[in-house]
Amino acid sequence: MTNSTWKLGDKLVHRLGFGAMRLALGPNGAERDPEQGIAVLRRAVELGVDHIDTAAFYFHGAVAANDLIKRALAPYSDDLVIATKVGPSRNAAGEHQPEARPDQLRAQVEQNLRELGRDELDLVYLRIGNALDRGSGSLAERFGVLADLRERGLIRHLGISNVGPEHLAEATAIAPVTAVQNWYGLSKRDDDALLDTCAEAGIAFVPFFSVQDGAPDGAVAAVAAAHGVTEAQVLLAWTLHRSPNVLAIPGTGSVTHLAENVAAGSLELTSEELGRLNSATNA
């Protein structure tokens, strides 16, 4: 089965997780009904999802992902991993703010603790860079702050996001890195080498936007038609086939779409299909 497990820090999780970014944002840019988000989260756990990715800046209007997670799932199961990220932030109007300075990171960690109702965060990513622009420059001082908070018991495991291989080397020299989260998918494979480096080191690679684009020659559509599934499901399955250390975190505000995403974790692609998909994007 594609949706096997991976040890994320000290807990074994299914490789098909859930991204909370879209929980607060409804169709046409409206606030999503909080009860719908709560229903999606509870159904996700019922379907076996045990890895949820969130952030304090995942909110739209008065609806916030962290609040929905707390309302839906607290008290939390011992086998549930909730990962969050710090570095970026948004003001009350939703406007993105400059990257957090080292002296601002503890407040961001404490904000996540409060909003999620936790005494300790399972996994915290230091996300660098602006929006989708790859981070540059040293992350040592900022990552060192999180490493100190880990020593103080506020964080269990550390990750980095929107990074290059030089950042991974820099971070691992400071403290153990449990996961790397970058933009990656069938049509966005700049980080093939970084993913392989993570696999060799036993580090989880957690792609975001993995279902954003398909293969330009219709290969994804053809594979989807052959299996009677959606193109998004094929893209998720391809991501999970890429390497055992890849953990997918598709997000949705729909229970129906959630079920499709989870089903993609069991979609087996043949070596011929994988070859066609890889060839289409490497041409």
C-alpha positions in Angstrom: 0.0 0.0 0.0 1.3 3.4 -0.9 0.1 5.1 2.2 2.5 3.3 4.5 4.0 4.9 7.6 7.0 7.0 8.5 8.5 7.8 11.9 8.0 11.6 12.3 10.2 12.3 15.3 9.2 9.8 17.9 5.8 8.9 16.4 4.8 6.7 13.5 2.4 8.5 11.2 0.5 7.6 8.0 2.2 9.2 5.0 -1.0 10.8 3.9 -1.7 13.7 6.3 -3.8 16.8 6.2 -2.9 20.5 5.6 -5.0 23.0 7.5 -4.4 26.1 5.3 -7.7 25.9 3.5 -9.9 25.3 6.6 -10.7 28.9 7.1 -11.0 30.0 3.5 -14.2 29.2 1.7 -15.3 29.5 -1.9 -14.9 32.9 -3.6 -12.7 34.1 -0.8 -15.4 34.0 1.9 -14.9 32.8 5.5 -15.7 29.1 5.7 -18.3 28.0 8.1 -16.4 26.9 11.2 -18.6 23.9 11.7 -17.7 22.6 8.2 -14.0 22.9 9.1 -14.6 21.0 12.4 -16.4 18.3 10.5 -13.5 17.9 8.1 -11.0 17.6 10.8 -13.0 15.0 12.8 -13.6 13.0 9.6 -9.9 13.1 8.7 -9.0 11.5 12.1 -11.7 8.9 11.6 -10.2 8.1 8.2 -6.8 7.5 9.8 -5.1 10.8 9.4 -2.6 11.3 12.3 -0.5 14.2 11.0 -1.9 17.7 10.7 0.0 20.6 9.4 -1.1 24.1 10.5 0.1 27.6 11.4 -1.1 30.6 13.4 -1.2 32.6 10.1 -3.7 30.2 8.6 -6.8 32.3 9.2 -9.4 34.2 7.2 -11.4 36.9 9.0 -12.5 35.5 12.3 -12.0 31.9 11.3 -8.6 30.4 12.3 -7.2 26.9 11.6 -5.6 26.5 15.0 -8.8 27.3 16.7 -10.7 24.8 14.6 -8.2 22.1 15.3 -8.5 22.7 19.1 -12.3 22.8 18.9 -12.5 19.7 16.8 -9.8 17.4 18.3 -8.9 18.5 21.8 -8.2 16.7 24.1 -5.7 15.3 21.6 -5.0 11.6 20.9 -1.5 10.5 21.9 -0.8 9.3 18.4 -1.8 12.6 16.7 1.1 14.8 15.4 0.3 18.4 14.9 3.0 20.4 13.1 3.1 24.1 12.9 5.4 26.7 11.6 6.9 30.1 12.6 8.7 32.9 10.8 5.8 34.3 8.7 2.9 36.2 10.3 -0.1 38.3 9.3 -1.7 41.2 11.1 -5.4 41.3 12.0 -6.2 42.6 8.5 -4.6 39.6 7.0 -1.6 41.4 5.6 1.7 39.5 5.6 4.4 40.9 7.9 8.2 40.8 7.5 9.9 37.6 8.6 10.2 37.3 12.3 13.4 38.3 13.9 15.1 35.9 16.3 13.7 37.8 19.3 10.1 37.4 18.0 10.1 33.7 17.5 9.4 32.7 21.1 6.2 34.8 21.0 5.1 33.0 17.8 5.7 29.6 19.4 3.8 30.6 22.5 0.9 31.9 20.3 0.7 28.4 18.7 0.7 26.8 22.1 -2.2 29.0 23.3 -4.3 28.6 20.2 -3.8 24.9 20.0 -4.2 24.3 23.7 -0.9 22.5 24.1 1.9 22.5 26.6 4.4 21.3 24.0 4.3 21.5 20.2 5.0 18.2 18.4 6.9 19.7 15.5 7.7 23.3 14.6 9.1 24.4 11.3 11.2 27.5 10.9 9.9 28.9 7.6 12.2 31.3 5.8 11.8 33.5 2.8 8.9 35.7 1.6 5.8 34.0 0.5 6.9 31.3 -2.1 10.3 32.9 -2.7 13.0 30.5 -1.5 14.7 31.7 1.7 18.3 32.9 1.4 21.0 33.7 3.9 21.8 32.2 7.2 19.1 30.7 9.4 21.4 29.8 12.2 20.4 32.5 14.7 16.7 31.9 14.2 17.0 28.1 14.2 19.1 28.4 17.3 16.2 30.1 19.1 13.9 27.2 18.3 16.6 24.7 19.4 16.7 26.5 22.7 12.9 26.3 23.0 13.2 22.6 22.3 15.7 22.2 25.2 13.2 24.1 27.4 10.4 21.7 26.6 8.2 23.9 24.5 8.9 22.0 21.3 9.4 18.3 20.7 10.9 18.2 17.2 12.2 20.8 14.7 11.8 21.3 11.0 12.7 23.8 8.3 10.7 25.1 5.4 11.2 26.9 2.1 14.9 26.0 2.2 17.9 24.9 0.2 20.5 22.2 0.9 22.8 24.7 2.5 20.1 25.5 5.1 19.6 21.8 5.9 23.4 21.5 6.5 23.4 24.6 8.6 20.4 23.5 10.7 21.6 20.0 11.3 24.8 21.3 12.8 22.7 23.1 15.4 20.0 20.5 16.3 18.3 17.4 14.8 16.0 18.2 11.9 13.0 16.0 11.7 11.4 17.3 8.6 11.8 19.6 5.6 8.8 21.3 4.0 9.2 22.7 0.5 7.1 23.3 -2.6 7.4 20.1 -4.6 5.4 18.0 -7.0 5.4 16.3 -10.3 5.8 19.6 -12.2 8.0 21.3 -9.5 11.0 19.1 -9.0 13.8 21.5 -8.2 14.3 19.7 -4.9 14.8 16.2 -6.2 18.4 16.1 -4.8 17.4 17.7 -1.5 14.6 15.1 -1.1 17.1 12.3 -1.7 19.5 13.8 0.8 16.7 13.9 3.4 15.8 10.2 2.6 19.4 9.2 3.2 19.4 11.0 6.6 16.1 9.7 7.7 14.5 13.1 7.5 10.9 13.5 6.4 10.2 15.5 3.2 6.8 17.2 3.3 5.8 18.8 0.0 3.2 21.6 -0.2 1.3 22.4 -3.4 2.0 18.9 -4.6 -1.3 18.8 -6.6 -1.0 22.3 -8.1 0.0 21.2 -11.7 0.0 18.1 -13.7 2.1 16.9 -16.6 1.8 19.1 -19.7 1.2 16.3 -22.2 -1.9 14.9 -20.6 -0.1 12.0 -18.9 -1.8 12.7 -15.6 -5.2 12.7 -17.2 -4.5 9.4 -18.9 -3.4 7.7 -15.8 -6.4 9.1 -13.9 -8.8 7.8 -16.5 -7.2 4.3 -16.4 -7.8 4.1 -12.7 -11.1 5.9 -12.6 -9.8 8.6 -10.2 -9.1 12.3 -10.3 -6.0 13.9 -11.5 -5.3 15.3 -8.0 -5.4 11.7 -6.7 -2.8 10.7 -9.3 -0.6 13.6 -8.3 -0.8 12.7 -4.6 -0.1 9.0 -5.4 2.9 10.0 -7.5 4.2 12.1 -4.6 4.0 9.2 -2.2 5.6 6.8 -4.7 8.5 9.2 -5.1 10.2 8.1 -1.8 9.3 6.4 1.5 10.2 9.6 3.4 7.7 11.8 1.6 4.6 12.8 3.7 1.8 14.4 1.8 -0.4 17.1 3.4 -3.2 17.9 1.0 -5.8 20.3 2.4 -9.4 20.9 1.8 -12.6 22.3 3.4 -14.8 19.5 1.9 -15.5 16.2 3.5 -16.0 14.7 0.0 -12.7 16.0 -1.3 -11.0 14.8 2.0 -12.2 11.2 1.3 -10.7 11.4 -2.2 -7.4 12.6 -0.9 -7.2 9.9 1.7 -8.1 7.3 -1.0 -5.2 8.5 -3.0 -2.9 7.1 -0.3 -3.9 3.6 -1.5 -3.6 4.2 -5.2 -0.9 2.0 -6.7 0.8 3.2 -9.9 2.6 0.8 -12.1 6.2 1.3 -13.0 5.1 2.0 -16.6 2.7 4.7 -15.3 5.4 6.2 -13.1 7.8 6.2 -16.0 5.4 8.0 -18.2 4.6 10.6 -15.6 8.3 11.2 -14.9 9.2 11.4 -18.6 6.4 14.0 -19.2 7.9 16.4 -16.7 11.6 15.7 -17.5 11.2 16.2 -21.2 
